[in-house]
Amino acid sequence: MKEITQADLDRLINQTHYSWNISVMLGGVIDFLEFSESNLSWQRRREIQRAKREADTTKFAPEDQHLDASYRAHLVEGANPA
């Protein structure tokens, strides 16, 4: 590996660096991350609603009705991990 000389450092520091492409690329990454976060939040809310709806509509046989509450909690916790 070649060592960096003082001349290399001076040339690097004094060289013109164009950052437009990098700033555009980083702006695109930021936009993508913001969209992804909002999309994930929306999907999480939708999944919690789906789990609650499923838990509300699922009925057990009379001998298993004691499972209703735990099944509902299991569905909602599964959709909303902490």
KOLVOBA-137337 format. One record per residue (C-alpha): residue number from 1; residue in one letter; x, y, z. Coordinates in nm, 3 decimals, padded with zeros to 5 digits. Example, Ala and Ser with C-alpha at 12.3 -4.5 7.8 and 13.67 -1.06 7.14 Angstrom:
2
@seq: 1 | type: A | x: 01.230 | y: -00.450 | z: 00.780
@seq: 2 | type: S | x: 01.367 | y: -00.106 | z: 00.714
//
This chain:
82
@seq: 1 | type: M | x: 00.000 | y: 00.000 | z: 00.000
@seq: 2 | type: K | x: 00.137 | y: 00.341 | z: -00.099
@seq: 3 | type: E | x: 00.190 | y: 00.596 | z: 00.173
@seq: 4 | type: I | x: 00.023 | y: 00.934 | z: 00.132
@seq: 5 | type: T | x: 00.276 | y: 01.210 | z: 00.093
@seq: 6 | type: Q | x: 00.240 | y: 01.575 | z: 00.180
@seq: 7 | type: A | x: 00.214 | y: 01.651 | z: -00.193
@seq: 8 | type: D | x: -00.076 | y: 01.404 | z: -00.222
@seq: 9 | type: L | x: -00.251 | y: 01.568 | z: 00.071
@seq: 10 | type: D | x: -00.198 | y: 01.917 | z: -00.069
@seq: 11 | type: R | x: -00.333 | y: 01.811 | z: -00.409
@seq: 12 | type: L | x: -00.635 | y: 01.646 | z: -00.247
@seq: 13 | type: I | x: -00.713 | y: 01.948 | z: -00.030
@seq: 14 | type: N | x: -00.666 | y: 02.200 | z: -00.312
@seq: 15 | type: Q | x: -00.860 | y: 01.997 | z: -00.567
@seq: 16 | type: T | x: -01.211 | y: 02.111 | z: -00.656
@seq: 17 | type: H | x: -01.472 | y: 01.863 | z: -00.533
@seq: 18 | type: Y | x: -01.813 | y: 01.872 | z: -00.691
@seq: 19 | type: S | x: -02.077 | y: 01.764 | z: -00.446
@seq: 20 | type: W | x: -02.395 | y: 01.816 | z: -00.647
@seq: 21 | type: N | x: -02.423 | y: 01.448 | z: -00.743
@seq: 22 | type: I | x: -02.354 | y: 01.334 | z: -00.389
@seq: 23 | type: S | x: -02.609 | y: 01.574 | z: -00.239
@seq: 24 | type: V | x: -02.872 | y: 01.464 | z: -00.491
@seq: 25 | type: M | x: -02.796 | y: 01.100 | z: -00.415
@seq: 26 | type: L | x: -02.812 | y: 01.158 | z: -00.039
@seq: 27 | type: G | x: -03.136 | y: 01.352 | z: -00.082
@seq: 28 | type: G | x: -03.280 | y: 01.052 | z: -00.264
@seq: 29 | type: V | x: -03.168 | y: 00.820 | z: 00.015
@seq: 30 | type: I | x: -03.327 | y: 01.047 | z: 00.276
@seq: 31 | type: D | x: -03.652 | y: 01.061 | z: 00.079
@seq: 32 | type: F | x: -03.652 | y: 00.682 | z: 00.048
@seq: 33 | type: L | x: -03.591 | y: 00.634 | z: 00.422
@seq: 34 | type: E | x: -03.867 | y: 00.879 | z: 00.514
@seq: 35 | type: F | x: -04.109 | y: 00.703 | z: 00.279
@seq: 36 | type: S | x: -04.008 | y: 00.363 | z: 00.413
@seq: 37 | type: E | x: -04.062 | y: 00.469 | z: 00.773
@seq: 38 | type: S | x: -04.406 | y: 00.611 | z: 00.700
@seq: 39 | type: N | x: -04.495 | y: 00.301 | z: 00.497
@seq: 40 | type: L | x: -04.384 | y: 00.069 | z: 00.778
@seq: 41 | type: S | x: -04.586 | y: 00.270 | z: 01.031
@seq: 42 | type: W | x: -04.892 | y: 00.245 | z: 00.809
@seq: 43 | type: Q | x: -04.844 | y: -00.130 | z: 00.761
@seq: 44 | type: R | x: -04.804 | y: -00.178 | z: 01.136
@seq: 45 | type: R | x: -05.127 | y: 00.009 | z: 01.211
@seq: 46 | type: R | x: -05.308 | y: -00.189 | z: 00.943
@seq: 47 | type: E | x: -05.179 | y: -00.521 | z: 01.080
@seq: 48 | type: I | x: -05.286 | y: -00.430 | z: 01.435
@seq: 49 | type: Q | x: -05.634 | y: -00.341 | z: 01.307
@seq: 50 | type: R | x: -05.651 | y: -00.668 | z: 01.113
@seq: 51 | type: A | x: -05.548 | y: -00.869 | z: 01.419
@seq: 52 | type: K | x: -05.808 | y: -00.694 | z: 01.636
@seq: 53 | type: R | x: -06.077 | y: -00.754 | z: 01.372
@seq: 54 | type: E | x: -05.983 | y: -01.120 | z: 01.344
@seq: 55 | type: A | x: -05.981 | y: -01.158 | z: 01.722
@seq: 56 | type: D | x: -06.322 | y: -00.992 | z: 01.747
@seq: 57 | type: T | x: -06.479 | y: -01.219 | z: 01.484
@seq: 58 | type: T | x: -06.320 | y: -01.548 | z: 01.588
@seq: 59 | type: K | x: -06.547 | y: -01.753 | z: 01.809
@seq: 60 | type: F | x: -06.453 | y: -02.069 | z: 01.987
@seq: 61 | type: A | x: -06.683 | y: -02.355 | z: 02.067
@seq: 62 | type: P | x: -06.868 | y: -02.313 | z: 02.399
@seq: 63 | type: E | x: -06.630 | y: -02.549 | z: 02.579
@seq: 64 | type: D | x: -06.330 | y: -02.341 | z: 02.459
@seq: 65 | type: Q | x: -06.467 | y: -01.990 | z: 02.517
@seq: 66 | type: H | x: -06.212 | y: -01.940 | z: 02.794
@seq: 67 | type: L | x: -05.956 | y: -01.915 | z: 02.511
@seq: 68 | type: D | x: -06.116 | y: -01.601 | z: 02.360
@seq: 69 | type: A | x: -05.924 | y: -01.350 | z: 02.573
@seq: 70 | type: S | x: -05.587 | y: -01.522 | z: 02.542
@seq: 71 | type: Y | x: -05.632 | y: -01.570 | z: 02.165
@seq: 72 | type: R | x: -05.714 | y: -01.200 | z: 02.122
@seq: 73 | type: A | x: -05.412 | y: -01.099 | z: 02.330
@seq: 74 | type: H | x: -05.191 | y: -01.338 | z: 02.132
@seq: 75 | type: L | x: -05.306 | y: -01.195 | z: 01.796
@seq: 76 | type: V | x: -05.268 | y: -00.832 | z: 01.901
@seq: 77 | type: E | x: -04.928 | y: -00.890 | z: 02.065
@seq: 78 | type: G | x: -04.811 | y: -01.077 | z: 01.758
@seq: 79 | type: A | x: -04.907 | y: -00.782 | z: 01.537
@seq: 80 | type: N | x: -04.760 | y: -00.527 | z: 01.777
@seq: 81 | type: P | x: -04.424 | y: -00.654 | z: 01.905
@seq: 82 | type: A | x: -04.272 | y: -00.421 | z: 02.160
//
